[in-house]
């Protein structure tokens, strides 16, 4: 196989693995961020009601 | 028809759940800052997920798949360039950190702070035009993809129905919940689209042999399929343009920048870019590789726009197609919602309000944004159905983006980092940046009537590249020549 082709296939495989690994981490931590975002707004809304 | 009852059930449940969540998010919107930038309470992981989801849509899969099919492995260089650009911004905070410090909601607001109301209006008009032209082809490509994968074909009636249903769903939650809806649904869509990408990649890798794919590229394209500089669709002009455009667009494209402007602070804003940068090469190369595999399976004579979806319909088993289409729809909906909100907020805050010289108030501003979002939706439907793009979808998206980003780069980078930048330089940069892409788009409608000597104006790579160069020169020359008669305005970043 041509070296250029091997190079791009390796780059593709690394990038793909990195995408799914980072996506997994972001999903997990993002759930906590989502709680922070929505809970913060609820507290603010309750305060302004009082 | 490739869809089974099971696929339809998954798709229906997913769409209903999206609308439910998006509309529920309306309860969090109490003021303008909540509507436009989610109260600036977005943290790193959530911001990164929504930014990735915004920048992935069916249209991105389509144009990246098309460019992979047409240029082989050479296209992968674009993923590397994109990743480098985001990582540079994440590391240095170039543009986004200072904009976040100034607490602006849209980029044209910065033009008024640093230059004048006139620059804000002109910048907003060019941004809006470039933005909606850029977005104009999204729906069409979504329709093509879904028609092909679901097995409806690509007739205009089918496209119309698919496009209308998608628009109604997205508009309904975007106009009601603003940035809160966008972020919450984007996050959910990010999970679904990552899963959809995983499934597709799994089935494609299972059905092809990497060595056959490499041989197909070499066989059909030779060195051009491996070396982007030698590739006739790319070449050094295109690569240079992409490098400049990637750094500038990442920091200046309103739907992207608004995510860092929604961040808790400027450090979080930068980290969002770094995390997104880590995934960027993958998000480009995954659909590009699907396109390259389509080349290996079908050969080079299939319609390049539908080669990749044709492959997906070919390799992904029914039963999984519902999940895949839900993932792809998730990707598109997150893009539409962010883009609709971005362009409608620019139109309301930076064009309508200054033109009528009247403060619409918080409620009026939000309602006007909702009306504009609906109007943009209608435009997308008709433009998508009837406009034929003059080049590859990737290059069309890049050149319409350049209409705004070239001038904006001169104005924003000059305004943030060069004390001598003034409003004259800003006007020249905005106009010079928009001219070449606009000339390209207009002339390409009449290309049969253009004399041979002017054919260089039909080179999409040249017009994109020159627009950046001219806009930067325009800012520098305009500001220096008029510096004495029109002294620059100063802004304080530390307050």
Interface residues (C-beta under 8 A of the other chain):
Chain A: X1 X2 X4 X5 X6 X8 X9 X11 X12 X15 X16 X17 X18 X19 X20 X22 X23 X25 X26 X27 X28 X29 X30 X32 X33 X34 X36 X37 X38 X40 X41 X42 X44 X45 X48
Chain B: X27 X28 X30 X34 X38 X39 X41 X42 X43 X44 X45 X46 X47 X48 X49 X52 X73 X76 X79 X80 X83 X180 X183 X184 X187 X190 X191 X194 X197 X198 X201 X210 X211 X213 X214 X215 X217 X218 X223 X226 X227 X275 X278 X279 X281 X282 X283 X284 X285 X286 X289
